[in-house]
């Protein structure tokens, strides 16, 4: 059985991958080929295409996939994407946080002395919006690798990052100072497909909701 009659769904590889495939299993989608093939990306028989979570909204917006699953963090970082957020799938739960060195008050000190704080992150839009919304000026330093090293080397005062358990932060002697968002996996839809394939999408949404998902 496919994800939905005539539908294609974009599935994120990475941390959400296994839980997403488990969800598809509960919808009676055959995921055996997807699970057994790490290199293949398009699975026509199952109606599934796999990709990086950050690419899912792009493929859904442009109609290469009718539906997609990605983290709320991705949607918050890409607010310009024209997609409908249909369901909170409940898994992949984590927090977007501000973290700094343990016992270090460099954030407050920088704000007091300089009127601004320097922040490293892989999520520059989320970070900039959070500090602006809380009335603080911030210089955002975008990094691609392990963001935890940035405050330890003196590059920045703090970081904005996603954490599930806080273990990596603790191992690097960082502590959470603020929580910005709670993030989970979300089901999104292409707006045009949502109209033209309404019956198939409504049926799939009902099946996913019956499997435990909630409205966003």
C-alpha positions in Angstrom: 0.0 0.0 0.0 1.2 3.5 -0.7 1.2 6.6 1.6 -2.0 7.7 -0.2 -3.8 7.3 -3.5 -1.8 9.2 -6.0 0.2 11.0 -3.3 3.9 11.4 -2.9 5.3 12.1 0.6 8.7 13.6 1.4 10.3 11.7 4.3 13.3 13.1 6.2 16.4 11.1 6.7 18.3 11.6 9.9 16.9 11.7 13.4 13.3 11.6 12.3 13.7 8.8 9.8 13.0 5.7 11.9 10.0 7.2 13.7 8.6 8.3 10.3 9.0 4.9 8.8 7.3 3.4 11.9 4.4 5.8 11.3 4.2 4.7 7.7 4.1 1.1 8.9 1.1 1.8 11.0 -0.6 3.3 7.9 0.0 -0.1 6.2 2.7 1.4 3.9 5.4 -1.2 2.9 8.7 0.4 4.1 10.9 -2.7 3.7 12.7 -1.4 0.6 13.2 2.0 2.2 14.7 0.5 5.3 17.0 -1.8 3.3 18.4 0.7 0.9 20.5 3.6 2.3 21.4 5.0 -1.1 18.1 5.0 -3.0 16.1 8.1 -2.5 12.9 7.7 -4.6 10.5 4.8 -3.8 7.7 5.1 -6.4 5.8 2.0 -5.3 5.5 3.3 -1.7 4.9 6.9 -2.9 7.9 8.1 -0.9 10.9 10.3 -1.6 13.6 10.7 1.1 15.9 13.7 1.7 17.4 16.0 4.3 14.8 17.4 6.7 15.7 21.0 5.7 14.9 20.2 2.1 11.4 18.8 2.7 9.6 22.2 2.7 11.3 23.1 -0.6 10.1 20.0 -2.3 6.6 20.3 -0.9 6.3 24.0 -1.8 7.2 23.4 -5.4 5.0 20.3 -5.8 7.7 17.7 -6.1 6.0 16.1 -3.1 2.3 16.5 -2.1 3.1 16.0 1.6 6.1 16.0 3.8 7.4 15.4 7.3 9.9 17.6 8.9 10.8 19.2 12.2 9.1 22.3 13.6 12.6 23.8 13.8 12.9 23.6 10.0 9.5 25.3 9.5 10.5 28.1 11.9 13.8 28.7 10.2 12.1 28.8 6.7 9.0 30.9 7.3 8.9 32.0 3.6 8.0 28.5 2.5 4.4 28.3 1.3 3.2 25.1 2.8 0.3 24.1 5.0 1.1 22.7 8.4 -1.5 19.9 9.0 -0.5 17.9 12.0 1.8 17.7 15.0 3.1 14.1 14.8 4.4 14.2 18.4 7.7 12.4 17.9 11.2 13.8 17.5 10.5 16.0 20.5 13.3 18.5 21.3 13.9 22.1 22.4 15.3 25.1 20.7 17.4 26.8 23.4 19.8 29.5 24.3 22.8 28.0 26.1 26.0 29.5 27.5 29.1 28.3 29.5 28.3 26.9 32.9 28.5 29.5 35.7 29.4 32.2 33.1 27.3 35.4 32.9 28.9 36.6 29.7 25.6 37.2 28.0 24.4 39.7 30.6 27.9 41.2 30.8 28.1 41.8 27.1 24.7 43.4 27.0 25.7 45.6 29.9 29.0 46.7 28.5 28.4 46.6 24.8 24.6 46.7 24.4 24.8 43.5 22.3 25.4 39.8 22.6 27.2 37.6 20.1 25.4 34.3 19.4 26.5 31.3 17.3 23.8 29.1 15.7 22.7 26.9 12.7 19.4 28.7 13.0 20.1 32.4 12.3 16.5 33.4 11.7 15.2 31.8 14.8 18.0 33.3 16.9 17.6 36.8 15.5 13.9 36.7 15.9 14.1 35.5 19.5 16.6 38.2 20.6 14.6 40.9 18.8 11.4 39.8 20.3 12.9 39.9 23.8 14.3 43.4 23.2 18.0 42.5 23.0 20.5 43.3 20.3 22.4 40.3 19.0 25.1 39.7 16.5 24.3 36.4 14.9 27.3 34.2 13.8 26.1 31.3 11.5 28.0 28.1 11.9 27.6 24.8 10.0 29.5 22.3 12.3 29.4 21.7 16.0 28.1 24.9 17.5 29.0 23.9 21.1 32.7 24.8 20.5 31.9 28.5 19.7 31.5 29.8 23.3 34.3 27.6 24.6 36.8 29.3 22.3 35.5 32.8 23.0 34.0 33.2 19.6 30.6 34.0 21.1 28.8 34.6 24.3 26.1 32.0 23.8 24.5 29.6 21.2 21.1 28.9 20.0 20.7 25.2 19.2 18.3 22.2 19.2 18.7 19.7 22.0 16.8 16.6 22.9 18.4 15.5 26.2 20.9 18.3 26.9 23.6 15.7 27.2 25.9 17.2 24.5 25.6 20.6 26.1 26.5 19.2 29.5 29.4 17.3 28.1 30.8 20.6 26.7 30.1 22.5 30.0 27.3 24.5 28.6 23.9 25.0 30.3 20.5 26.0 29.0 19.6 29.6 29.8 16.3 30.0 27.9 13.9 27.8 26.0 12.7 29.3 22.7 10.5 26.6 21.2 9.4 23.0 21.8 9.8 21.2 18.5 8.3 18.0 17.1 7.8 16.4 13.7 5.1 18.0 11.6 3.1 16.9 8.6 3.0 19.6 5.9 1.2 19.8 2.5 1.5 21.6 -0.8 -1.3 24.2 -1.0 -2.3 23.3 -4.6 -2.2 19.5 -3.8 -4.3 20.2 -0.7 -7.1 21.4 -3.0 -6.7 19.2 -6.0 -6.1 16.0 -4.0 -8.3 16.9 -1.0 -10.0 13.6 -0.7 -6.7 11.6 -0.7 -5.0 14.0 1.7 -8.0 14.2 4.0 -8.1 10.4 4.2 -4.4 10.2 5.0 -4.7 12.9 7.6 -7.5 11.0 9.2 -5.4 7.8 9.3 -2.4 9.7 10.8 -4.7 11.4 13.4 -6.1 8.0 14.3 -2.5 6.9 14.8 -2.1 9.5 17.5 -1.1 12.8 15.8 -2.6 16.1 16.9 -3.5 19.4 15.2 -0.6 21.9 15.3 
